[in-house]
């Protein structure tokens, strides 16, 4: 227990640690406003980058620029996917989708992963062919200048996306940002490749850059896929956030313990459920008052949270619901929390 307390320090009233870049940090409405704007901006930048790179490829014939053009095309498709996904995910829960549609962002990320892998395989094939049969690049200086503009545009977009992720924790925007970060890195690599190919005798540099971009795309697919898997499979929130939720509940000294804490994120929403141990002699109204107060404390840190709390007499040791979902016997942190409260 001493180790856990040291790693996850007690929350001081009024502070909200560990929440930057996490889902549920803002209300669903506020989060939706930010993600709608940033995805629209992303679509516009993607379309502009495609136009610029297509023009410079037609002039130079660079394989590196072609690979970067294909990458920007993927970014544009991914941006469109994110554009529609964040709008659908932010819809108000209804009688058909009582938990909301937040997982639409996860499916958008899966689509992005599939597109990245397909493009990476195609680019890798083209790059290997050009390594074997290299050719010179025309208008190298012009190509470098246009790619420099692309880097500046992408950097501008990345700054805006980073701010949006810190504010909302959106998985769709995070996946979109991974695309554009890879695109910016690819642009820089293409500039280096064109420079070496145009101004030195090492004509295979451009094609080798294409190979490097392909490998970077595979890595990007892995990163985005891991994020999508966690959300679609209802992975628990990070342990720091789980301890924050416990601390928020236990600020009321009338609560004797927290059990069966279950959490998950879905788009802009966070779902939290738990069992609170209360004194046996409390009336139903008193127990209800304690539960409502605990919900309000959690909603201050998680404005987009869906919270379900089960009040439970402290003297009752009966486990409720299906036993395979009981966490106390599997999760040592649950026992630590209970021991900490009782002692």
N, C-alpha and C positions, 0 to 999 in steps of 0.2 A: 504493500500500500504506500509506503514511503516513496518508492520509486515512481509510482503513478502520480502522486501529488507533486513531485518535483518536475515531472515531464509536462503535466497539464495543470498549471497553477490555478488556484481558486479565482473565479471571476469576481472582480469588485463591482458593486452595484453601479449601474449606469454605463459600464464599458461593454463593448461588443467585439471581442477579439476573434481572430481566425476567419472573419467573414468576407474579406475582400476577395472578389473573384469567385464567390460561391453562389449557387442557386438559392433563391428565396431571400436574398439580401434586401431586395426592394419589393414593393407590392407588385402584383401581376400587371397592373395597369402601367405603372412607372417603368417596369422592365420592358414591357411591350413597346412603349414609345421609343425607348432607346434602341432596341433591336430592330424595329421597323426602319428607323432612320439609317442605322449603320449598314443594314443589308441593302437598302436602296443605294446608298453611297458606293457600296462594294460592287453592285451590278454596273453602275455608271463607270467606275474606274476600270473594271474588267473589260467593258466594251471599248473604252478608249485605248487600253493596252493592246488589245487584239488588233485594232486598226493600225496603230503605230508599228507593231511588229510585222504585220502582213506587208506593209509598204516597204519596210527596210529589208525584209527577206526577198521580196521581188527584185530589189536593187542589188543585193549582195550575194544571194544564193548560199548564205551561211547555214550550215547544219545546226550550229549552236543556236542561231536565231530561230530556225525552224522548230527545234526542240522547245525553246522558250515560248514560241508562238502556240505550240500545242499545249504546253503547260498553262498558258494564259487562257486558252480555250476551255480547258478543264476548270480553271478558276472561275470563269464566267458561268459555266454550267453549275458549279458548286454554289456560286453566289446566288443564282436563280433559285436553286434548291433551298438555300437558307432563307432567301427572301420570302418564299411561300411558307416554309416550315415554321418560322417564328410567328407568323401571323396566325397560322392554324393552331399552333401550340398554345397561344395566348387566349384562345376562345374560352368564354366562361363555361365551367362545367354545367351539364344539363342532365336530364333524366336518362339519356343514353350513355353519356360518359361522365359519371359522377366523380371520377378522379381527375377529370380534365383530359386534355389532349397533349400534355407536355412531352410525351415520348415521340411525337412527330419530329422533334429536333434530333433524337437519336437515329430515327430512320433516315433523315436527311444526311446525317453523318455517314451512315452505312453506304448510301448511294455515292457519296463523295469518295469513300474508300474504293469502291468498285471501279469508278472512273479513273482514279489515280493508278490503280494496278494495271488496267488495260493500257493506258497511255504509256506507262513506264516500260511495259513489255515491248510496245511498238517502237518507242524511242530508242530502246536498247538495241533492237535489231537494226534500225537505221544507222545508229552511231557506229556499231561494229562494221557495218558495210563501208562506211566512210573512213574508218581507220585503215581498212585494207585498200581503199581506193581514194586517197586524199585529193583535194583540189583547192586551188587558191580562192581567196575571197575578194570580190570587187567592192569598191567604195568602202573600204574598211573604216576610214575616219568618220564617214557619214553614219555608218552602222553603230559605231561606238557612241556618237553624240545622241542618237535616238534612244539607244539602250540606257544611256545616262538619264534621259528624261523619264524613261520607264521606272528606273530605280527611285527617282525622286517621288513620282506619283505613288508607287507602292509603299515607300516609307511613310508618306503622309497618311495613306489608308491604314497601315499597320498601327500607327500611333492612335488613330481614332478607334480602331478595333480593340486595342489593348485597354483603352479607357472604358469601352463598352463592356468588355469581359470583366474588368474589375468591379463595375457597377452591377452587372446582372448575373455573371457566371454562366451565360448562355452557351450550351454545348454546340449549337449550330454556328454561332459566331466564332467560337473557339476553333471549330473545324475549318471554317472559312479562313480564319487568320493563319492557321497552319499552312493552308494552300498558298496564301499570298507571301508568307514568310519564306517558304520554299521557292516561290517565284522570284522574290527579291534576291535570294542567294544565287539562284540560277542566272539572273540577269548580270550580277557581278561576275560570275564565273564566265559567262558568255563574253563580256567585255574583255576579260583577261585573255580568253581564247582567241578572240578576233585580233586583239593587239599582237599577240605572239605570232599568229598565222600570217598577219598582214605585214609585219615589220621584221620578221626573222625568217630563217630557213626552215623552221619547224612547222610544216604545213599540217601535220596531223593534230595539232593542239586543239583546233576547233572541234574535231570529231571526239577527241578524248573528253573534252568538256561535256559533250552530249552524253557520253557514258556516265560521267559523274552525276549529271542531272537525273538520269534515269535511276541510279542507285539512291539518290536523295528522295526521289518520288516514292520508292518502296518504303523508305524509313518514315516518310510523312504518312503513308497509308497505315503503317503500324501504329503510330501515335494517335491518329484520329480514330482508328478502329478500336483501340483500347479504351478510349473515352466513351465511345458509343456503346461498347459491350457493357461497361460498368453501369450506365444508365438504363439500358434496355433490360438488363438482368437484375435490376433493383438492388444494386450494390449499396451497402450501408454508407452513410456519410462518414467522413474521416473521424478518427477517434477523438481528435481535439473538439470537433463539433458535438459529438455525442456527450463528452464531458461538459461542454458548455450547456447543453440541454439539461443534463442532470443538475448542474449548479443552479440553473434558473428555477427548476422545480423545487430544489431543497432550500431556497432562500426563505421559504415559509417553514418555521420551526415545527409547525403542526404536522408536517409531512415526515413520516418516519423512515421512508425508504422508497427507492425507485426500482421497479422490476420490469422485465420484458420490454425494454426500450427498443423500438424498431423504427428505423428511418430509411428514407429513400428520396432521391431527387428525380423529377420528371419535368424537363423544360424549365419554365420559370417557377415551378411549384416545388415545395418540399412537404413530404408526408411524414408525420410523427405520431407514434402511438406508444403508450406506456401504461403501467400499473403503478398507482401511488398507494403506499401503505398509510392508513390513517387510524387514529384512535378509535377503538370499538364503540366508545360511548358517545361519539358525535352523532347529532341528528342528521337526517338526510339533507336538510337545508344547509347545515353547517358544512357538511362534506361537499355539497354543491358549490358553496361559496369559495372553499379552498381550491377546488378544481378550476373554477372560472378564473380565479386570481392567477393560478399557475399558467393557464392558457394565455392570459393577457401578457404575462412576463415573457413568454416564449414568442408571442406575436410581435413584441417590440424588436426582437432580434431577427425574426423570420416573418415579415409581413405577408408573405405569400404562402404561409404554411397551412396545411390541413392537419389539425391536431385532434387526436382521439385519446381520452384519458379514462381509465377504469379505476374508480376508487375502491380500495380493498381494505378490510379490517386487518390490523397488524397481527392479531392473534390467530388469524386463519392461515393455515399452511397448505390449504388445498389449491392445486394448480387448475386453472380454468382453461377451457378450449382444448384443441388438439395438442397432445403432448409433444408431437414432433417439432412444434414451433416454440416450445419453451426454451428460453435462452439461459436461465439461471444455472442450469446444470452444465452448460457448455461454455458460457462466457464468464471467465474469472473476474472481469471488471464489474459485473453485476453483483457478485458476492462482496468484492472490495467496497463497492458503494454502500451496500447494506451494513457491513461490518463498521465502516467509517461512521455511519449515522448512529448506530446503536451504542458504540463505545464512546 
